[in-house]
Every structure is written in C-alpha cells, then in structure tokens.
Amino acid sequence: MKILIVEDDLALADVTSFTLRRAGFEVINAYNGDTAIEQWEKEQPGLVLLDLNLPKQDGMAVCRHIRRHGDTPIIILSVRNSDESIVEALELGADDYMVKPYSTTQLVARVRAVLRRAGSTPTLGLLEASGLTLDRSRNEVQLAGGDPIRLTPLEVRLLEALMLNAGQVLPADTLIDKIWGPEGGDRAMLKQLVYRLRAKLEPDVARSTFIENVPGVGYTLLTKRS
C-alpha cells in the first residue's frame, strides 16, 4: 500500500516515512503543494498524509483538488488546532485530523483505521429512508422532489449509519466508531459533523426535521417528521 506524505519539514517527513515503512507501507514524499498534486496523480496512493502549511499551494488547496478528482483517504497532520481549521478540513473531505505533535504509534493506528474503513465500504448504491435517497456511489443525497445535495465522505458515512438504523437512537460512541473507527474521532467532531449535515438537510437547523439529538445518548433519524 502506497502512502503519500506531504510535509515540508524534512526532519518530520523522514521520521514519518521511517515509521510507516517499518509498519509495512510504501512511502512517497512531496514537500510542497504542487508536487503533492503531481505525485498523487502519478502514483495514485492508497492514502495521503497532508500538512496544511505548505509552500506553493497550501494543504487545503491540495485537499480540495484531490476531493474534486478522487476519493483517496486523507489524514490532515497540522499544528493548526483551532475548530475553524479542523472543521474546514473535514468539510473539504478529509477523513481524519491529527494535531502536531502526535504519537507515531497513534499515527499508524489512525492510518490503519482509515484504510480499514476505505476497504470495508458497503456495496455502493441507493439507500432510501425517511424521505431521503442516498446515492453512495456519487456522495449525494436527495430529498423527495429536491435537487441532489453533495456530501463529504464523512457526511455520507454518518447519514448511511442513521438511515440504516432509521427510527433507532444510535449512541454517540457507536457513530464515532462507524465514521472514524475506534482510534479516531471524538464527540466534539461528531457534533460538528452532525451540525454540518443538518445544515444541508434541514430548512431550520434549530428545529429537527430529520436528525434529532437525544441528550446523553446519541442521534436518530426521524421516521415521522412534523
């Protein structure tokens, strides 16, 4: 499995490369945004580890380009720890986000978790529940009589879990495991993801019509809506 490491700190890139090679992965390196896109297009890696503070094109631009043209899993590795940066990266389609400095052991675990999720995607096709039609092959959802709404891969995984269990309350920890795997994600990230998905589905995010929060438990996709 090839992993593209996009990191302009040469020392950190070397440490990360050594760690992943020791874990059995093949590593490709890029040290700026332009080269990252060139290497991604040429090598077609199975996963991208992406810094945000890059020369030429920053990591957000690289993430945006990859998501426009493919579904390669992306893990952001950055010193930026603000909610705004994390939310923006996830909204652009990143699969996970780790703040530097990070444990190399945890990094390998996150990489394997993301790859497991990418390799265990259920059969793609249409899924219908609660007046929604989710097209997993196109990352789109359609409300009855409405236009298709584009979703990020994380939003698709969240909505898929809710639709497959429509009317049932899914505990927050269960959703986190389904979306990010046991080694990644937390309740704050889940809350932000639910908010973004509801903003795309709900006419009024202050009033639940599709996704309801059950305090202290988790979330459910309503089968009867007012």
C-alpha positions as CSV (number, residue, x, y, z in Angstrom):
1,M,0.0,0.0,0.0
2,K,1.4,3.4,-1.1
3,I,1.1,6.4,1.2
4,L,1.9,9.9,0.1
5,I,3.4,12.1,2.8
6,V,3.1,15.8,2.1
7,E,5.3,17.6,4.6
8,D,7.7,20.5,4.1
9,D,9.5,19.8,7.4
10,L,12.2,17.4,6.1
11,A,13.1,16.0,9.5
12,L,9.5,15.3,10.4
13,A,8.9,13.8,6.9
14,D,11.9,11.5,7.5
15,V,10.6,10.3,10.9
16,T,7.1,9.7,9.5
17,S,8.5,7.9,6.4
18,F,10.6,5.6,8.6
19,T,7.6,4.9,10.9
20,L,5.3,4.0,8.1
21,R,7.9,1.9,6.2
22,R,8.6,0.0,9.5
23,A,4.8,-0.6,9.6
24,G,4.9,-2.2,6.2
25,F,3.8,0.7,3.9
26,E,5.4,2.0,0.8
27,V,6.1,5.7,1.1
28,I,6.1,8.6,-1.4
29,N,7.2,12.1,-0.4
30,A,6.2,15.5,-1.5
31,Y,7.4,18.8,0.1
32,N,5.1,21.4,-1.4
33,G,1.5,21.6,-2.7
34,D,2.4,21.5,-6.4
35,T,4.5,18.4,-6.1
36,A,1.8,16.8,-3.9
37,I,-0.8,17.0,-6.6
38,E,1.7,15.8,-9.3
39,Q,2.7,12.8,-7.1
40,W,-1.0,12.0,-6.3
41,E,-1.9,12.0,-9.9
42,K,1.1,10.0,-11.0
43,E,1.4,7.4,-8.1
44,Q,-2.3,7.0,-7.1
45,P,-1.5,6.3,-3.5
46,G,-3.9,4.5,-1.2
47,L,-3.8,7.3,1.4
48,V,-2.5,10.8,1.8
49,L,-0.9,12.3,4.9
50,L,-1.3,16.0,4.4
51,D,0.3,19.0,6.2
52,L,-1.6,22.3,5.8
53,N,1.2,24.8,6.0
54,L,2.9,24.1,2.6
55,P,4.8,26.2,0.0
56,K,3.2,27.0,-3.3
57,Q,-0.2,25.5,-2.6
58,D,-1.4,25.0,1.0
59,G,-2.9,21.8,2.3
60,M,-6.4,23.0,2.0
61,A,-6.0,23.6,-1.8
62,V,-4.4,20.1,-2.2
63,C,-7.2,18.5,-0.2
64,R,-9.8,20.4,-2.4
65,H,-8.1,19.2,-5.6
66,I,-7.9,15.6,-4.5
67,R,-11.6,15.6,-3.5
68,R,-12.6,17.1,-6.8
69,H,-10.9,14.3,-8.7
70,G,-11.0,11.3,-6.4
71,D,-11.8,9.5,-3.1
72,T,-8.3,8.8,-1.8
73,P,-8.4,8.8,2.0
74,I,-6.8,11.9,3.5
75,I,-5.5,12.4,7.0
76,I,-4.5,16.0,7.9
77,L,-1.4,16.5,10.1
78,S,-1.1,20.1,11.2
79,V,-0.1,22.4,14.0
80,R,-3.4,24.2,13.5
81,N,-5.6,23.2,16.3
82,S,-8.5,25.7,16.0
83,D,-12.0,24.5,15.5
84,E,-12.2,26.6,12.3
85,S,-9.2,24.7,10.7
86,I,-10.4,21.3,11.7
87,V,-14.0,22.0,10.5
88,E,-12.8,23.4,7.2
89,A,-10.6,20.4,6.6
90,L,-13.3,17.9,7.4
91,E,-15.8,19.9,5.3
92,L,-13.4,19.7,2.3
93,G,-13.5,15.9,2.7
94,A,-10.5,15.0,4.9
95,D,-11.1,11.7,6.6
96,D,-9.3,12.4,9.8
97,Y,-7.3,15.2,11.5
98,M,-4.3,15.0,13.9
99,V,-2.7,17.9,15.6
100,K,1.1,18.1,15.8
101,P,3.0,16.9,17.7
102,Y,1.4,13.5,17.6
103,S,2.4,10.0,18.6
104,T,3.8,7.9,15.8
105,T,2.1,4.8,17.3
106,Q,-1.2,6.7,17.2
107,L,-0.5,7.8,13.6
108,V,0.0,4.2,12.4
109,A,-3.2,3.2,14.2
110,R,-5.2,6.1,12.6
111,V,-3.8,5.2,9.2
112,R,-4.8,1.6,9.6
113,A,-8.3,2.6,10.8
114,V,-8.9,4.9,7.9
115,L,-7.7,2.2,5.4
116,R,-10.0,-0.4,7.0
117,R,-12.9,2.0,6.6
118,A,-12.0,2.6,3.0
119,G,-11.6,-1.1,2.3
120,S,-14.8,-2.1,4.0
121,T,-17.2,0.3,2.3
122,P,-20.6,-1.4,1.8
123,T,-21.8,-2.1,-1.7
124,L,-22.4,1.2,-3.3
125,G,-25.9,2.1,-4.5
126,L,-29.1,3.8,-3.5
127,L,-30.3,3.8,0.1
128,E,-33.8,5.2,1.0
129,A,-35.2,6.1,4.4
130,S,-37.3,8.9,5.9
131,G,-37.9,10.6,2.6
132,L,-34.2,10.7,1.8
133,T,-32.4,8.9,-1.1
134,L,-28.6,8.5,-0.5
135,D,-26.5,7.7,-3.6
136,R,-23.4,6.3,-2.1
137,S,-21.6,6.0,-5.4
138,R,-21.9,9.7,-6.0
139,N,-21.8,11.1,-2.5
140,E,-25.2,12.7,-2.9
141,V,-28.4,12.8,-1.1
142,Q,-31.8,13.9,-2.4
143,L,-34.9,15.0,-0.6
144,A,-38.2,14.0,-2.1
145,G,-38.7,16.3,-5.1
146,G,-35.5,18.2,-4.5
147,D,-32.2,18.5,-6.2
148,P,-29.2,16.3,-5.3
149,I,-27.1,17.6,-2.4
150,R,-23.4,17.0,-2.4
151,L,-21.9,15.4,0.7
152,T,-18.4,14.8,2.0
153,P,-17.3,11.2,2.6
154,L,-17.7,11.7,6.4
155,E,-21.2,13.0,5.9
156,V,-22.1,10.0,3.8
157,R,-20.9,7.6,6.5
158,L,-22.9,9.5,9.1
159,L,-26.1,9.6,7.1
160,E,-25.7,6.0,6.0
161,A,-25.4,4.8,9.6
162,L,-28.5,6.8,10.5
163,M,-30.5,5.7,7.5
164,L,-29.7,2.0,8.1
165,N,-31.0,2.4,11.6
166,A,-33.8,4.9,11.0
167,G,-36.0,5.4,14.0
168,Q,-33.4,4.0,16.4
169,V,-31.2,6.0,18.6
170,L,-27.5,5.3,17.8
171,P,-25.2,6.1,20.8
172,A,-22.6,8.7,20.1
173,D,-19.7,6.2,20.6
174,T,-21.3,3.8,18.1
175,L,-21.5,6.5,15.5
176,I,-17.9,7.6,16.1
177,D,-16.7,4.0,15.6
178,K,-18.7,3.7,12.4
179,I,-17.5,7.0,11.0
180,W,-13.9,7.3,12.2
181,G,-13.1,3.9,13.6
182,P,-12.1,3.1,17.2
183,E,-8.8,5.0,17.1
184,G,-10.2,8.3,15.6
185,G,-12.9,10.9,16.2
186,D,-14.5,12.2,19.4
187,R,-17.8,13.6,20.5
188,A,-16.9,17.2,19.5
189,M,-16.0,16.1,16.0
190,L,-19.3,14.1,15.8
191,K,-21.3,17.1,17.0
192,Q,-19.7,19.3,14.3
193,L,-20.3,16.7,11.6
194,V,-24.0,16.3,12.6
195,Y,-24.3,20.1,12.5
196,R,-22.9,20.3,9.0
197,L,-25.1,17.5,7.7
198,R,-28.2,19.0,9.3
199,A,-27.3,22.4,7.7
200,K,-27.5,20.7,4.3
201,L,-30.8,18.8,5.1
202,E,-32.8,20.9,7.5
203,P,-34.6,24.1,6.5
204,D,-34.1,25.3,10.0
205,V,-31.1,23.8,11.9
206,A,-32.7,24.9,15.2
207,R,-35.7,22.6,14.6
208,S,-35.1,19.0,13.9
209,T,-36.9,17.5,10.9
210,F,-34.5,14.7,10.0
211,I,-31.8,14.3,12.6
212,E,-32.6,14.5,16.3
213,N,-30.2,14.7,19.2
214,V,-31.1,12.6,22.2
215,P,-29.3,14.3,25.0
216,G,-26.9,12.0,26.9
217,V,-27.4,9.2,24.4
218,G,-26.8,10.0,20.7
219,Y,-28.7,10.7,17.5
220,T,-31.6,9.3,15.5
221,L,-33.0,9.7,12.0
222,L,-36.7,10.6,12.5
223,T,-39.1,8.4,10.6
224,K,-42.1,10.7,11.3
225,R,-41.5,14.4,10.8
226,S,-43.6,17.4,11.6
